[in-house]
Amino acid sequence: MKSISVLGCGWLGFPLAKYLLEKGFELKGSTTDKGKLLLLQKNSISPFLINIDPDIKSDNINEFLSSDILYINFPPKRRDDIEDYHPKQISNLINEIKDSGIKKIIFASSTSVYPNTNDIVDERCDLMPDKNSGKALLEAEKMLMGERGFDTTVIRFAGLIGYERSPLNSLKRKKLVVNPDAKLNLIHRDDCIKISYEIIRNNIWNETLNACSDNHPTRKEYYSVEAKKHGISLPDFDDQDNAEYKIISNRKLKKLLNYEFIYPDPLNITSKSL
């Protein structure tokens, strides 16, 4: 039995931990919310209260990092100094990892590290992120991949969808949708979880992989389908807006993992789940 520590048991990390538990792994999970410790414990996940702000605040970080694999899953916070702050978080975490037995790491990153090119982008492309959060993530990737004391695989997830994470709330607030012809890069949570498991199961280390559904609907197509599905009035679309986008290639991931997406088309999400 391998042990896995999931740093960040939120919307993705918690169901991921439960799935890995079902697959026979021993699980440790962290949260920044004391109220969630009992929830983790009730689900047979050893609970840890850990906050990285940017210094690590925890009474038992050494015990948490006493595992075979560490899954780092906390996104950059929304703050003006995120380009400096997030790398400090990762630097402090790396210092702790060096003193632990961790030898394998999965880092949940984002396709926001890619700039808009109005073309297909893959893992070989030059990276010049448009947003500060993307710049922070790219620096974090470099820091982790540059360490030689452990193996790191980076998963660059596209926009996360599924379950309670839906465009419905934003649709209700929007009166005008800009950039309606932009191609979207999306991935369902079930695919995020299955891909993470396949990386572990197949021992895929020291790789960078784009995790994105096969199909790339436009923003107008996606919002229109979701609005009709849930009986919501569509906002207006600014058709005069020039489309800025990127199309994330998942070819490397599919080839390396021999992976078939559970939800290859974001326009056709059914009720099936892991």
Backbone hydrogen bonds in HBPLUS format (Angstrom, degrees):
<---DONOR---> <-ACCEPTOR-->    atom                        ^
c    i                          cat <-CA-CA->   ^        H-A-AA   ^      H-
h    n   atom  resd res      DA  || num        DHA   H-A  angle D-A-AA Bond
n    s   type  num  typ     dist DA aas  dist angle  dist       angle   num
A0026-GLU N   A0002-LYS O   2.92 MM  24  6.17 165.8  1.94 149.1 153.8     1
A0068-ASP N   A0003-SER O   3.02 MM  65  5.28 139.0  2.20 120.2 131.6     2
A0069-ILE N   A0003-SER O   3.14 MM  66  6.49 151.2  2.23 151.2 159.5     3
A0004-ILE N   A0026-GLU O   2.81 MM  22  6.17 160.6  1.85 172.0 178.4     4
A0028-LYS N   A0004-ILE O   2.94 MM  24  6.27 151.5  2.02 156.3 158.8     5
A0005-SER N   A0069-ILE O   2.89 MM  64  6.29 162.8  1.92 159.8 164.3     6
A0071-TYR N   A0005-SER O   2.79 MM  66  6.09 169.4  1.80 166.1 167.5     7
A0006-VAL N   A0028-LYS O   2.83 MM  22  6.19 165.9  1.85 155.7 156.5     8
A0030-SER N   A0006-VAL O   3.02 MM  24  6.38 151.1  2.11 171.1 165.7     9
A0007-LEU N   A0071-TYR O   2.82 MM  64  5.95 158.5  1.86 156.8 164.2    10
A0073-ASN N   A0007-LEU O   2.92 MM  66  5.62 152.6  1.99 150.8 155.0    11
A0009-CYS N   A0030-SER O   2.90 MM  21  5.81 153.2  1.97 168.0 170.0    12
A0014-PHE N   A0010-GLY O   3.08 MM   4  5.36 164.4  2.11 131.8 136.4    13
A0016-LEU N   A0012-LEU O   3.08 MM   4  6.12 150.3  2.17 149.8 159.0    14
A0017-ALA N   A0013-GLY O   2.90 MM   4  6.04 156.7  1.95 145.2 150.9    15
A0018-LYS N   A0014-PHE O   3.05 MM   4  6.37 158.6  2.10 151.8 157.5    16
A0019-TYR N   A0015-PRO O   2.95 MM   4  6.10 152.9  2.03 142.6 149.7    17
A0020-LEU N   A0016-LEU O   2.94 MM   4  6.20 164.1  1.96 156.4 160.2    18
A0021-LEU N   A0017-ALA O   2.94 MM   4  6.09 147.3  2.05 143.4 152.8    19
A0022-GLU N   A0018-LYS O   3.10 MM   4  6.37 151.3  2.18 142.1 148.6    20
A0023-LYS N   A0019-TYR O   3.14 MM   4  6.49 131.3  2.39 137.1 150.4    21
A0023-LYS N   A0020-LEU O   3.08 MM   3  4.93 130.2  2.34  90.6 104.5    22
A0025-PHE N   A0020-LEU O   3.18 MM   5  5.77 164.5  2.20 152.3 148.4    23
A0024-GLY N   A0021-LEU O   3.03 MM   3  5.32 160.8  2.07 109.6 114.0    24
A0046-SER N   A0027-LEU O   3.05 MM  19  6.32 155.0  2.11 150.6 142.8    25
A0029-GLY N   A0046-SER O   2.86 MM  17  6.02 167.4  1.88 159.6 159.7    26
A0048-PHE N   A0029-GLY O   2.91 MM  19  6.09 130.9  2.16 156.9 163.4    27
A0031-THR N   A0048-PHE O   2.99 MM  17  6.44 143.9  2.12 161.1 172.5    28
A0050-ILE N   A0031-THR O   3.05 MM  19  5.97 149.1  2.14 143.2 151.7    29
A0036-LYS N   A0033-ASP O   2.97 MM   3  5.61 162.8  2.00 120.8 126.1    30
A0037-LEU N   A0034-LYS O   3.19 MM   3  5.53 161.7  2.23 111.0 116.6    31
A0040-LEU N   A0036-LYS O   3.07 MM   4  6.40 158.9  2.12 154.8 158.9    32
A0041-GLN N   A0037-LEU O   3.04 MM   4  6.29 163.9  2.06 148.3 153.0    33
A0042-LYS N   A0038-LEU O   2.83 MM   4  6.03 156.8  1.88 151.0 156.9    34
A0043-ASN N   A0040-LEU O   3.03 MM   3  5.21 137.7  2.22 100.1 112.5    35
A0045-ILE N   A0040-LEU O   2.95 MM   5  5.07 160.4  1.99 149.7 145.6    36
A0044-SER N   A0041-GLN O   3.03 MM   3  5.16 152.0  2.11 116.2 114.7    37
A0051-ASN N   A0057-LYS O   3.13 MM   6  5.10 158.3  2.18 135.4 142.0    38
A0057-LYS N   A0051-ASN O   2.66 MM   6  5.10 166.7  1.68 167.2 170.6    39
A0053-ASP N   A0055-ASP O   2.86 MM   2  4.99 159.8  1.90 136.5 132.5    40
A0064-PHE N   A0060-ASN O   3.08 MM   4  6.41 158.2  2.13 150.4 156.8    41
A0065-LEU N   A0061-ILE O   2.97 MM   4  6.17 152.8  2.05 148.3 154.8    42
A0066-SER N   A0063-GLU O   3.15 MM   3  5.12 160.3  2.19 103.7 108.1    43
A0070-LEU N   A0104-LYS O   2.96 MM  34  6.41 157.6  2.01 152.1 158.2    44
A0106-ILE N   A0070-LEU O   2.93 MM  36  6.40 156.8  1.98 155.7 161.6    45
A0072-ILE N   A0106-ILE O   2.80 MM  34  6.15 158.8  1.84 171.4 176.1    46
A0108-ALA N   A0072-ILE O   2.98 MM  36  6.09 174.5  1.99 169.6 170.8    47
A0082-ILE N   A0079-ARG O   3.27 MM   3  5.45 147.9  2.38 122.0 118.2    48
A0084-ASP N   A0081-ASP O   3.00 MM   3  5.62 146.4  2.11 117.7 126.8    49
A0085-TYR N   A0081-ASP O   2.83 MM   4  5.90 165.4  1.86 154.7 159.4    50
A0086-HIS N   A0082-ILE O   3.07 MM   4  5.58 164.4  2.09 135.5 139.7    51
A0088-LYS N   A0084-ASP O   3.35 MM   4  6.48 145.6  2.48 137.5 146.7    52
A0088-LYS N   A0085-TYR O   3.11 MM   3  5.20 120.8  2.48  96.9 112.0    53
A0089-GLN N   A0085-TYR O   3.04 MM   4  6.45 148.4  2.14 147.9 157.1    54
A0089-GLN N   A0086-HIS O   3.02 MM   3  4.99 115.6  2.45  95.8 111.6    55
A0090-ILE N   A0086-HIS O   3.01 MM   4  6.39 160.4  2.05 155.4 160.0    56
A0091-SER N   A0087-PRO O   2.79 MM   4  5.95 154.9  1.85 145.9 153.5    57
A0092-ASN N   A0088-LYS O   2.99 MM   4  6.15 163.4  2.02 150.4 153.5    58
A0093-LEU N   A0089-GLN O   3.02 MM   4  6.26 149.5  2.12 142.9 152.0    59
A0094-ILE N   A0090-ILE O   2.81 MM   4  6.04 157.9  1.86 152.3 158.0    60
A0095-ASN N   A0091-SER O   3.12 MM   4  6.39 154.6  2.18 146.4 152.3    61
A0096-GLU N   A0092-ASN O   3.35 MM   4  6.66 147.6  2.46 137.4 144.7    62
A0096-GLU N   A0093-LEU O   3.06 MM   3  5.20 121.8  2.42  98.9 113.3    63
A0097-ILE N   A0093-LEU O   2.91 MM   4  6.22 154.4  1.98 151.3 159.5    64
A0098-LYS N   A0094-ILE O   2.93 MM   4  6.17 154.0  2.00 153.8 159.3    65
A0099-ASP N   A0096-GLU O   3.11 MM   3  5.35 136.7  2.30 101.3 112.8    66
A0100-SER N   A0097-ILE O   2.91 MM   3  4.99 161.9  1.94 110.6 115.0    67
A0151-ASP N   A0103-LYS O   2.87 MM  48  6.08 170.4  1.88 145.7 143.3    68
A0105-ILE N   A0151-ASP O   2.76 MM  46  6.07 144.4  1.88 160.1 170.1    69
A0153-THR N   A0105-ILE O   2.88 MM  48  6.32 157.3  1.94 156.3 162.2    70
A0107-PHE N   A0153-THR O   2.95 MM  46  6.31 160.2  1.98 152.4 158.1    71
A0155-ILE N   A0107-PHE O   3.00 MM  48  6.21 168.2  2.01 156.6 159.3    72
A0109-SER N   A0155-ILE O   2.72 MM  46  5.60 153.4  1.79 149.5 156.5    73
A0157-PHE N   A0109-SER O   3.25 MM  48  6.13 157.1  2.31 112.8 110.7    74
A0113-VAL N   A0110-SER O   3.39 MM   3  6.37 161.6  2.43 119.3 120.5    75
A0111-THR N   A0157-PHE O   2.96 MM  46  5.76 146.3  2.08 141.3 136.1    76
A0114-TYR N   A0111-THR O   3.11 MM   3  5.79 168.7  2.12 117.1 120.7    77
A0117-THR N   A0245-TYR O   3.06 MM 128  6.31 119.1  2.44 136.0 147.5    78
A0118-ASN N   A0245-TYR O   2.67 MM 127  4.94 159.4  1.71 159.2 153.0    79
A0247-ILE N   A0119-ASP O   2.97 MM 128  5.85 158.7  2.02 144.3 141.0    80
A0121-VAL N   A0247-ILE O   2.85 MM 126  6.01 157.1  1.90 152.9 153.9    81
A0249-SER N   A0121-VAL O   2.92 MM 128  5.92 165.1  1.94 172.5 167.8    82
A0125-CYS N   A0122-ASP O   3.09 MM   3  5.72 169.3  2.10 123.3 126.7    83
A0134-GLY N   A0131-LYS O   3.13 MM   3  5.28 121.6  2.49  97.9 111.7    84
A0135-LYS N   A0131-LYS O   3.09 MM   4  6.47 149.6  2.18 145.8 154.7    85
A0136-ALA N   A0132-ASN O   2.89 MM   4  6.18 151.7  1.98 147.7 155.4    86
A0137-LEU N   A0133-SER O   2.99 MM   4  6.23 155.0  2.06 144.5 150.8    87
A0138-LEU N   A0134-GLY O   2.97 MM   4  6.13 157.2  2.02 145.5 151.7    88
A0139-GLU N   A0135-LYS O   3.11 MM   4  6.32 157.4  2.17 144.6 149.8    89
A0140-ALA N   A0136-ALA O   3.03 MM   4  6.27 152.5  2.11 142.6 150.5    90
A0141-GLU N   A0137-LEU O   2.85 MM   4  6.14 156.2  1.91 152.3 158.5    91
A0142-LYS N   A0138-LEU O   3.06 MM   4  6.33 162.7  2.09 148.8 152.6    92
A0143-MET N   A0139-GLU O   3.00 MM   4  6.24 155.8  2.06 147.8 154.3    93
A0144-LEU N   A0140-ALA O   3.09 MM   4  6.32 165.5  2.11 154.2 156.8    94
A0145-MET N   A0141-GLU O   2.88 MM   4  6.01 171.2  1.88 160.3 163.3    95
A0146-GLY N   A0142-LYS O   2.91 MM   4  5.77 133.2  2.13 137.0 148.2    96
A0147-GLU N   A0144-LEU O   3.28 MM   3  5.58 158.0  2.33 105.9 112.2    97
A0206-ASN N   A0152-THR O   3.13 MM  54  5.00 122.0  2.48  96.2 111.7    98
A0154-VAL N   A0207-GLU O   2.85 MM  53  6.32 152.2  1.93 157.1 163.3    99
A0209-LEU N   A0154-VAL O   2.86 MM  55  6.23 163.8  1.89 162.7 166.9   100
A0156-ARG N   A0209-LEU O   2.78 MM  53  6.01 170.7  1.79 161.5 164.7   101
A0211-ALA N   A0156-ARG O   2.91 MM  55  5.77 177.6  1.91 138.4 138.2   102
A0158-ALA N   A0211-ALA O   2.99 MM  53  6.16 141.3  2.15 173.0 161.1   103
A0159-GLY N   A0185-ASN O   2.89 MM  26  5.97 150.9  1.98 140.2 137.8   104
A0187-ILE N   A0159-GLY O   2.82 MM  28  5.95 145.7  1.94 162.2 155.8   105
A0161-ILE N   A0187-ILE O   2.97 MM  26  5.99 153.5  2.04 147.5 148.0   106
A0189-ARG N   A0161-ILE O   2.94 MM  28  6.17 137.6  2.12 162.6 171.0   107
A0162-GLY N   A0165-ARG O   3.11 MM   3  5.36 135.8  2.31 162.5 151.3   108
A0165-ARG N   A0162-GLY O   3.01 MM   3  5.36 153.2  2.08 136.9 133.6   109
A0171-LEU N   A0167-PRO O   2.86 MM   4  5.99 151.4  1.94 154.4 163.9   110
A0172-LYS N   A0168-LEU O   3.01 MM   4  6.26 152.1  2.09 152.2 158.0   111
A0173-ARG N   A0170-SER O   3.18 MM   3  5.22 129.9  2.44  95.1 108.0   112
A0174-LYS N   A0170-SER O   3.03 MM   4  6.14 136.5  2.22 145.8 157.3   113
A0236-ASP N   A0175-LYS O   3.12 MM  61  6.08 157.6  2.18 133.7 131.2   114
A0177-VAL N   A0236-ASP O   2.74 MM  59  6.17 159.5  1.78 157.4 163.7   115
A0238-ASP N   A0177-VAL O   2.97 MM  61  6.00 174.5  1.97 152.8 152.4   116
A0182-ALA N   A0179-ASN O   3.16 MM   3  5.57 164.5  2.18 117.2 120.2   117
A0220-LYS N   A0180-PRO O   2.93 MM  40  4.82 153.8  2.00 147.7 139.1   118
A0219-ARG N   A0182-ALA O   2.94 MM  37  5.85 135.9  2.14 154.1 167.3   119
A0184-LEU N   A0217-PRO O   2.82 MM  33  5.72 156.9  1.87 156.0 160.9   120
A0213-SER N   A0186-LEU O   2.87 MM  27  5.89 169.5  1.88 159.4 162.3   121
A0191-ASP N   A0188-HIS O   3.02 MM   3  5.44 125.6  2.32 107.7 120.8   122
A0192-CYS N   A0188-HIS O   3.13 MM   4  6.57 152.8  2.21 149.0 157.3   123
A0193-ILE N   A0189-ARG O   3.01 MM   4  6.31 158.4  2.06 156.1 160.4   124
A0194-LYS N   A0190-ASP O   3.00 MM   4  6.20 166.5  2.01 147.5 151.4   125
A0195-ILE N   A0191-ASP O   2.86 MM   4  5.87 163.9  1.89 150.7 155.3   126
A0196-SER N   A0192-CYS O   3.09 MM   4  6.20 158.0  2.14 140.9 147.0   127
A0197-TYR N   A0193-ILE O   3.02 MM   4  6.31 158.1  2.07 150.3 156.1   128
A0198-GLU N   A0194-LYS O   2.92 MM   4  6.17 158.7  1.97 150.6 156.3   129
A0199-ILE N   A0195-ILE O   3.01 MM   4  6.26 151.1  2.10 150.4 157.4   130
A0200-ILE N   A0196-SER O   3.25 MM   4  6.56 158.7  2.30 145.3 150.2   131
A0201-ARG N   A0197-TYR O   2.77 MM   4  6.00 168.3  1.78 158.4 162.2   132
A0202-ASN N   A0198-GLU O   2.93 MM   4  5.87 153.5  2.00 141.9 147.9   133
A0204-ILE N   A0199-ILE O   3.01 MM   5  5.09 169.8  2.02 148.7 151.9   134
A0203-ASN N   A0200-ILE O   3.20 MM   3  5.10 160.0  2.24 101.4 107.3   135
A0215-ASN N   A0264-PRO O   3.04 MM  49  6.28 167.9  2.05 172.5 169.7   136
A0222-TYR N   A0218-THR O   2.95 MM   4  6.19 170.1  1.96 159.3 161.3   137
A0223-TYR N   A0219-ARG O   2.96 MM   4  6.02 172.1  1.97 152.0 154.6   138
A0224-SER N   A0220-LYS O   3.01 MM   4  5.94 155.1  2.07 141.3 148.7   139
A0225-VAL N   A0221-GLU O   3.07 MM   4  6.26 161.3  2.10 149.9 153.9   140
A0226-GLU N   A0222-TYR O   3.00 MM   4  6.22 168.6  2.02 155.4 158.8   141
A0227-ALA N   A0223-TYR O   2.86 MM   4  5.92 156.6  1.92 147.7 154.3   142
A0228-LYS N   A0224-SER O   3.08 MM   4  6.20 162.3  2.11 145.8 150.3   143
A0229-LYS N   A0225-VAL O   2.93 MM   4  6.07 156.2  1.99 147.5 154.7   144
A0230-HIS N   A0226-GLU O   3.14 MM   4  6.27 147.0  2.26 142.6 149.4   145
A0231-GLY N   A0227-ALA O   2.86 MM   4  5.73 105.1  2.43 139.6 156.2   146
A0232-ILE N   A0227-ALA O   2.83 MM   5  4.68 163.8  1.86 139.2 142.1   147
A0231-GLY N   A0228-LYS O   3.45 MM   3  5.10 161.7  2.48  94.8 100.0   148
A0239-ASP N   A0237-PHE O   3.00 MM   2  5.66 121.5  2.35 109.8  93.4   149
A0241-ASP N   A0238-ASP O   3.05 MM   3  5.63 163.7  2.08 116.3 121.6   150
A0254-LYS N   A0250-ASN O   3.07 MM   4  6.31 170.5  2.08 163.1 165.7   151
A0255-LYS N   A0251-ARG O   3.01 MM   4  6.13 155.7  2.07 150.1 156.5   152
A0256-LEU N   A0252-LYS O   2.90 MM   4  5.99 167.8  1.91 154.7 158.3   153
A0257-LEU N   A0253-LEU O   2.95 MM   4  5.90 163.2  1.98 152.9 157.1   154
A0258-ASN N   A0254-LYS O   2.84 MM   4  5.11 115.5  2.26 124.2 137.2   155
A0259-TYR N   A0254-LYS O   3.04 MM   5  4.58 136.2  2.24 115.3 127.1   156
A0268-ASN N   A0265-ASP O   2.91 MM   3  5.48 165.3  1.93 122.2 126.8   157
